[in-house]
Amino acid sequence: MSEPHPGRAVLALLWNALVWGLSWLPMRLLYAQGVHPVWATAVVFATPLAIGTLVRPKAWAQIVRQPSLWALGAAAGTTNLAFNWGVTVGDVVRVVLLFYMMPVWSVLLAWPLLGEKPDPAKLMRLALALAGVWVVLKSPDAPWPVPRDIADMLALLGGFSFALTSVTVRRLRAVDSAVRLNAMFGGGVLAALASGLVASSMGAIAPLPALAFPWVGLAVALGLVFLSSNATMQYGAARLPAHVTALVMLSEIVFASLSSVAFGAGELTARTLLGGALIMAAAAWAGWSEHAKQQPASA
């Protein structure tokens, strides 16, 4: 379906990318007030979950009856938790770049879950993205490209979970979008709460601090912003070709990189730039390949 004013759809996608690209900043503000990103994720996503439940209360009956929606909630919850935690405690540029390993995970997951056997082009994109990750992870003093800290591992886990979320959404495309959204927001809250309870009981993270207006107000406001970004994502993606959506969403890397470097939360080294360029090239190539598939064959 064509959008009479595609500029509005592009702006909608850019808003979504801007929100996620800058989300590290309010998450770090919450962390500075003693709210670990695990607890922050639970409180932040409780707001859109509450609104979604008020709008579509009957959605939960379908979610309870359909285990595949549980899987969607678990994947989406892991994505949000890993991303928020990673950008809060790690180098934002590295985390966002490693998170965008989606071309790798999507190819590997679509084969067993959707029956989409990778063709030579997909395998080449896989190799390109893996080369980028190798460059980002490989430090001069290490023989192998391995994650250097928990933030790197969270970024890789988040990217894998995001690809799993996308594949699961494709499998559930016949399900009403409001039902899917409630499952995803619910998964975000439950995954964060479960992780927080386990980690705090083991002494790995501080318990949830006492409720106070400064941090609760910031968390609720951030939840409303996330809800708006999700709505604009749905608006823009429904009105633009898939390849345009994929390419516009890559602007999240730009927003996150520039803002984090400006505030001293990220570093743009030559290795990171080269690896990031390879990862972004793989993601852009994936978007254009979807565009080519949608084009009618020439006579």
N, C-alpha and C positions, 0 to 999 in steps of 0.2 A: 504494500500500500504506500503510495507516494504522499509525501507531506507538501501541501501547497507552499509553505514557507519553511524550507529545510533548515534555514538559519536558526529558527527557534529550537528545532530538535537538536541541532549541534550544540547550541548554548545549554540545553538541558543536560546533555551528556557531559559537557565541560563542567557544569556545576557539580555533578556527581564525582567527576575526577578531582575537582578542586577540594571537595569535602574530604575525600579519602586521602588525597595528597597532603592535606594540612592537618589531618586528624591526630598526627603524632603530638602536635603542640598542646591541645587541651588534655590529651592523655598524660603528658608529662606534667602539666599543671596539677592534675589530680594526684599524680604520684608524689609531687612535692608537698602535697597536703596530707600525705600518709596513706593514700588510697592506692593499693597495689593494682596494676592493670587487670588482674583477674577479677577483683571486686568491682573495679570501674566498669569493665565490660558487662558484668551482670546488671549493674544499676543503669548504665546507659541504655542497654537494649530492653530493659523492663518498660521504658516509656513507650517505644513503638509497639511493643507486645501488648501493653494495656490498651492502647488506642485501637490496634488491630482486633483485639478481642471484643471491644465495645462495638466496633463497626460490624464485625462478622462473628458473633458468638457461636453460631452453629458450626463454624469451621472446625471446632475442636472435636465434634462428634466424628467427622470424617477422618481427622488426623489420628484419633485413637484407633479407628477401625482399619487403617491402612499402614502396615509396617514400612512400606517404601517411603512414606512421609516422615517416619521416625529417622530413617537413614538420611533423608534430606536435612532434617533438623540437626542431626549429629555432625554431618559434613559442614553445614553452614556455621554451626556453633564453633567447631574447631577452627574454621577459617578465621572468624572474627577474633576469637580468643588469641590465636597464635599471632595474627597480624598486630593486634593492639599491644600485646605483650612485647613483641619483637621491636616495634618502633619506639616503645617507651624506654627500653633498657639498652638498645643497641645503636649502632650507626645507621641512621635512617636510610641513607643512600643504599648501603649494602642490603638492608632488609627488604626494601622495595624492589630492588633489582632481582634478588633471589626469589622473592615472592612471585615475580613475573616469569617463572620457569614453566608457566602453564602450557606452552607448546609441547614440552616434554611429557608432562603428566597427562595432558589431554590425549595425545597419541597412544600412550600406554594404557590408559583407562578405557578409551572408546573401543578398543579391540575386544576385550573380554565382556564389557558391559553392553555395548551397542552393536557388536559384530562388525565394526568398521575396521577392516584389515588395512594396515598402513601401506600406502603406495610409495614408490621411490621418492616423490616430492616430500611426503610427510617424514620419511626417514632422513632426508637431507635437512629439513627444518629441525628435526630432533638433534641431529649432529651439530648444527649451528648453535642451537640453544645450549647444548651440553658444553660446547667449546667456550661459550661465554661464561657459563658457570665455573668451568675449570679455571679460566683466567681470573675471575673474581675471588675464588676460594684459595687459589694457589699462592701461598706466601713464599718469599725467597728462602726463608729458613726452614721450610717444611718440604719433605720429599713428595707428599701427595696433597691434592686439593681437598682438604677436609674443613668442616666448619670450625671457626676459631673460637666461638663462644655460643652461649645459649641463644643469643639473638639470631645467629645464622641458622641454627637448627629450627627455631620457631618460624623463620622465614620460609625455609624449605617445606616444613610441615604445613604452613598456611597455604603455600602455593599448590601443594598436592591436594589439600582439602578443597581449595577453590575450584580446581579442575574437577574433582569428584562432585562438588556441588553443581557445576555446570552440566556435567554428564547426567546427573540425576534429574535435574530440571528438564533436560531434553526427554528423558524417559517418562517424566510426569507432565508433559506439555498439555495433555488433555485435562489435567486437574485445574480447577479454578485458581487464578493467580493469587486471590486473597487467601485461599487455603494454604498455598505454598508459602506465602509471606509469613503467615502466622506460624507455620512449622519452622521456618528459618529463624524468625525472631525468638521463638520459644527455645529452639536449639541453642541459640546464642546465650540466653539467660541460664538454661540448665547446665550447659557445658561449663560456663564460668563458675556457677555456684558449686557444682560438684568438684571442680578443680580447686576452688578456693577452700572448701571445707577439708579436702584431703591434705592440701599443701599446708594449711594453717595448723591442722592437727599434728602434722609432723614437724612443725616449727620452721618450715621452709620459707613461709611468707608471714607477714604480720597479719593479725586478724582484722576484720572489717572495723574501721574506726567508728566512733559514735556518730550518729547522724547529726550533721550540722549544715546550716543553710549554705555557706560558701561552696562546699564541694558537692553537696546534693543538688543545689541549683545549677551548677556547671554541668553535672552529669545529666540532669533532665534536659537542659538546653541542648547538649550535644546529642541526646537521643532524638530530640525533635529535628535537629539538623540532619541526622542520619535518615530519619523517616522521609524528610523532604528530598534528600538526594536519591533515595530508593525510588520515590515516585517519579522524579525527573528522569531517572535511568529507564524506568518502564515506558515513559512517554517518548523519550528519544529513540530507544531501541525499536519501538513499534513503528516508527515513522522513517527510519533510515535503513539502507541496506546493511547487512551484517558486517561487511568489510569496512564500511565507514564507521560503524559503532566501534569495532575493534581498534581501528586506528586512532579515533578520537580518545578512547579510553587510555591509550598509551600516554596521554598528556599527564596522567596521574604521576608518572615517574618524573616528569619535568617539574611539576608543582612540588613534589616531595623533595626532590634533589635541591632545587634552588632555595626553597624555604629553609631546609635543614642546614645547608651550607651557610646561609646568611645568619642563622642563629647559633651556629657552632655545634649542631647536633649531627652533622654528617661531613664526610670528607670525599672530595672528588680527586682521587689519585689517577695517574695514567692507567694503571691496571684496572681500576674500577670503570673508568670511561670506556676502555676497549672492551671489557667483558660486557658492560651494559649495552654498548652498541651492537654486539653480537646477539644478545638476548632480545633487544628491541627489534632487530632485523628479523629474527625468527618469528616474533609475534606479529610484526607487520606483514610478513610473507604469508603467514597463516590467514590473516584477514583478507589479503588479496586473492588467495586461493579460493576462499569461499565466494568471493565476487566472481571469479572466473567460472565456477560451477553453476552460478545462477544465470549466466549469460546464454542466450539461445545460440545454437550452433549455426554457423554461417552457411549459406547455400553454396 
